[in-house]
Amino acid sequence: MTNPTAPPPASPQEPAAADPPAPRNEPAEPVRLCGARLAGDPGELHRSLRQRHGPVVPVLLDGDVPAWFVLGYREVGHVAGNPRLFARDCRRWNARELVPDDWPLMPHVGWTPSVTFAEGAEHRRRTGAIGDALDRVERSALTLVCERAADRLLRAFSGDGEADLVAQYAHRFPLHVLAELYGLPRGDIPVLAQDVAESLDADGKAARARERIRDRMARLVAERRAAPARDVPSRLVEHPAGLTDEEITLDLLAVTAAAHQRTGDWIGNALRLMLVDDRFSMSMQGGRGGVSQALNEALWEDAPARNLIGRWAVHDCDLGGRRVRRGDLLVLGLAAAGADPGCGPAPTPTTGPARTGRTCRSGTASTAARSPRRSWPRPCPGPPSRCCSTGSRTWRWPYRRSGWSGGRRRRCGACARCPPSSPPSSRT
């Protein structure tokens, strides 16, 4: 049993709850966390749940599958940083018999012998090999790969006068980079991108798309086993950890899935800040901010991975005043933890470009040290953040050609559809 840090005190800026919170360690009515409830404002949902239930909320996911939704900053860090208490292997799940095989979230919790569900020494062996393979990519070479990928994508729409920067750039960019790091032919990228996009949907196409991606990775690993090259799969084949072809295939799939959606969302959110947020644009023009600040701010205020499903209690324990049973499923609310009023200074409203506290847009106060990810036992490899920085910086190229200076827009042939002084929308 364990007693995690007590939940953070209520913030004086936070309004009083409409209903008194449920007594801790007493049976509480689970909250349905699906459907229309998730379609609204996530920030308001998190505040409401925190006021009524505290930092750990009993919830029902799709199909009335029970779980714990962890909202508190300290509690998320405690779960993520204690693999001996909250483990990855979904075979511990005490409610598995309640879940049908076609459950929408099954791709995230259905066991495979991949690094995602590995624990202990096996997890260290797998993550060590992946980290070593990615770390052997030289920074200068990675920068060139990212710039070439960004240029190819930008040229495709730079003369159109408008573009959906999320669909046409941010979500495609990570796969273009990965394809080159994996040594995949450039002609395979469009098909891979389509399959990865379909694999994330909750329909009948998802399973078939995942099978196609797995078959392509398996062929790639077999090719590199027969004829190694200077790429990530070859380094995994040759790594002293002695990974099997199946292990390498599944781990490449895990890296691909994470890089496509989360890295793409991170770049898209940072671009939105730099393009749409007037205060951030002003601070960048004044030399008080940059791409790294935009990435940091986006990671804090609009996390690319809002929730992380995939931790199971190893023993009965107390968490945030709740009694968690062995085998219970936990969902980590990363976005909710970042907005926890107990983890730092509350946002201070202002009309100028600078803001104090954790949401400072001018870069005068760093939020990186407050991320609950710092409590995790192993940080993410360096290449994703470097790719994000390069991808977010390189988007400026077509706007330099068209007269976009980062603050106000000047009329020209490429942007005549927009008023002279209006900030760009999500379609620029």
Residue pairs with C-beta under 8 A, 6 or more apart in sequence:
1 315
1 316
1 317
1 318
2 82
2 85
2 315
2 317
2 318
2 319
3 318
4 74
4 75
4 78
4 317
4 318
4 319
4 320
5 74
5 75
5 78
6 321
7 54
7 55
7 72
7 74
7 75
7 320
7 321
7 342
8 55
8 72
8 73
8 74
8 340
8 341
8 342
8 343
9 342
10 341
10 342
11 341
11 342
11 346
13 341
13 346
14 47
14 51
14 341
16 51
17 51
17 52
18 51
18 52
19 52
21 51
21 52
21 53
21 54
22 28
22 29
22 52
22 53
22 54
24 54
24 320
24 321
24 322
25 318
25 321
25 322
25 323
28 53
28 58
29 58
30 58
30 59
30 60
30 66
31 37
31 49
31 53
31 57
31 58
31 59
31 60
31 69
32 59
32 60
32 64
33 59
33 60
33 61
33 67
33 69
33 331
34 60
34 61
34 62
37 45
38 45
42 306
42 335
42 336
43 339
46 71
46 333
46 335
46 336
46 339
47 339
49 57
49 69
49 71
49 336
50 71
50 72
50 336
50 340
54 71
54 72
54 320
54 321
54 322
55 70
55 71
55 72
55 74
55 75
55 320
55 321
55 340
56 68
56 69
56 70
56 71
56 72
56 75
56 319
56 320
56 321
56 322
56 324
57 68
57 69
57 71
58 66
58 67
58 68
58 69
58 322
59 66
59 67
59 68
59 69
59 331
60 66
60 67
61 67
61 105
61 331
62 103
62 104
62 105
63 98
63 99
63 100
63 103
64 98
65 95
65 98
65 99
65 103
65 105
65 329
66 95
66 98
66 328
66 329
67 309
67 328
67 329
67 330
67 331
68 319
68 322
68 324
68 328
68 329
68 330
68 331
69 307
69 331
69 333
70 76
70 79
70 319
70 320
70 330
70 331
70 332
70 333
70 337
71 333
71 336
71 337
71 340
72 320
72 337
72 340
72 342
73 337
73 338
73 340
73 342
73 343
73 370
73 372
74 342
74 343
75 319
75 320
75 337
76 332
76 333
76 334
76 337
76 372
76 375
77 337
77 372
77 374
77 375
78 319
78 375
79 85
79 86
79 311
79 319
79 330
79 332
80 86
80 311
80 332
80 372
80 373
80 375
80 376
80 377
81 375
81 376
81 377
83 119
83 120
83 123
83 377
84 314
85 313
85 314
85 315
85 317
86 311
86 312
86 313
86 314
86 330
87 119
87 311
87 312
87 314
88 116
88 117
88 118
88 119
88 123
88 310
88 311
88 312
89 111
89 117
89 118
89 119
89 312
90 96
90 109
90 110
90 111
90 117
90 310
90 312
91 111
91 117
92 312
92 313
92 314
92 326
92 327
93 109
93 312
93 327
93 329
94 325
94 326
94 327
94 328
95 327
95 328
95 329
99 106
99 109
104 202
105 309
107 199
107 206
107 210
108 309
108 310
109 309
109 310
109 329
111 117
112 250
113 246
113 247
113 250
114 126
114 247
114 250
114 251
114 253
114 254
115 123
115 126
115 127
115 130
115 250
115 251
115 254
116 254
116 310
117 310
118 125
118 126
118 127
124 378
125 241
126 241
126 243
126 247
126 251
127 378
128 241
129 236
129 239
129 241
129 243
129 251
130 236
130 251
130 255
130 381
131 378
131 381
132 235
132 239
133 232
133 235
133 236
133 239
134 181
134 232
134 381
134 382
134 383
135 381
135 382
136 235
137 181
137 232
137 383
139 386
142 181
142 383
142 386
142 387
142 390
143 386
143 390
145 177
145 180
145 181
146 173
146 177
146 386
146 387
146 390
146 391
146 394
147 390
147 394
148 180
149 173
149 176
149 177
149 180
149 391
150 169
150 173
150 390
150 391
150 394
150 395
150 397
151 394
151 397
152 176
153 168
153 169
153 172
153 173
153 176
154 169
154 394
154 395
154 397
154 398
156 168
157 163
157 168
157 169
157 398
158 397
158 398
158 401
158 402
158 414
159 414
161 413
161 414
161 415
161 416
161 417
162 417
162 427
162 428
163 169
163 427
163 428
164 426
164 427
165 268
165 271
165 275
165 395
165 426
165 427
165 428
166 264
166 268
166 271
166 426
169 267
169 271
169 391
169 395
170 264
170 265
170 267
170 268
170 271
170 391
171 197
171 260
171 261
171 264
171 265
171 268
172 193
172 264
173 263
173 264
173 267
173 387
173 391
174 259
174 260
174 263
174 264
174 267
174 387
174 391
175 189
175 192
175 193
175 196
175 256
175 259
175 260
176 189
177 259
177 387
177 391
178 255
178 256
178 259
178 260
179 186
179 188
179 189
179 192
180 186
181 231
181 232
181 383
182 220
182 231
182 232
182 233
182 252
183 220
183 224
183 229
183 230
183 231
183 232
183 233
183 234
184 192
184 220
188 216
192 213
192 216
194 209
195 209
195 210
195 212
195 213
195 216
196 209
196 213
196 256
196 257
196 260
197 209
198 205
198 206
198 208
198 209
199 206
199 209
199 210
199 213
199 257
200 206
200 257
200 261
210 253
213 253
213 256
214 249
214 250
214 253
217 249
217 252
217 253
217 256
218 245
218 249
220 233
220 252
221 233
221 236
221 237
221 245
221 248
221 249
221 252
222 245
224 231
224 233
224 234
224 237
225 237
225 245
228 234
228 237
228 238
232 252
233 248
233 252
236 243
236 248
236 251
236 252
237 243
237 248
243 251
259 384
259 387
261 304
262 304
262 305
263 304
263 384
263 387
263 388
264 304
265 304
265 305
266 295
266 298
266 299
266 304
266 388
267 388
267 391
267 392
269 298
269 302
269 304
270 291
270 294
270 295
270 297
270 298
270 388
270 392
271 294
271 392
271 395
272 298
272 302
272 426
273 280
273 294
273 297
273 298
273 361
274 280
274 281
274 284
274 291
274 294
274 392
274 406
275 281
275 423
275 424
275 428
276 423
276 424
276 425
276 426
277 361
278 423
279 352
279 353
279 355
279 361
280 289
280 294
280 297
280 353
280 361
281 406
281 407
281 423
282 353
282 407
283 289
283 293
283 353
283 354
283 361
283 362
283 363
284 290
284 294
284 406
284 407
285 405
285 406
285 407
286 353
288 353
288 354
288 362
288 363
288 364
289 361
289 362
289 363
290 363
291 389
291 392
291 393
292 389
293 361
293 362
293 363
294 392
295 385
295 388
295 389
295 392
296 366
296 367
296 368
297 359
297 361
297 367
298 304
299 367
299 371
300 338
300 358
300 359
300 367
300 370
300 371
301 338
301 359
302 335
303 334
303 335
303 338
305 334
306 333
306 334
306 335
306 336
307 331
307 332
307 333
307 334
307 335
308 331
308 332
308 334
309 329
309 331
309 332
311 329
311 330
311 332
312 327
312 328
312 329
312 330
313 324
313 325
313 326
313 327
313 328
313 330
314 326
315 326
316 323
316 324
316 325
316 326
317 323
317 324
318 324
324 330
334 372
334 373
337 343
337 372
338 371
338 372
343 358
343 370
344 357
344 358
344 370
345 356
345 357
345 358
346 357
347 355
347 357
347 358
347 359
348 355
348 356
348 357
350 356
353 361
353 362
354 360
354 361
354 362
354 364
355 361
355 362
356 364
356 365
357 365
358 365
358 367
358 370
359 367
360 367
373 379
373 380
396 404
396 406
398 414
399 405
399 406
401 414
402 412
402 413
402 414
402 415
403 409
403 410
403 411
403 412
403 414
403 415
404 410
404 415
404 424
408 420
408 421
409 415
409 418
409 419
409 420
409 421
409 422
409 423
409 424
410 420
411 420
415 428
418 424
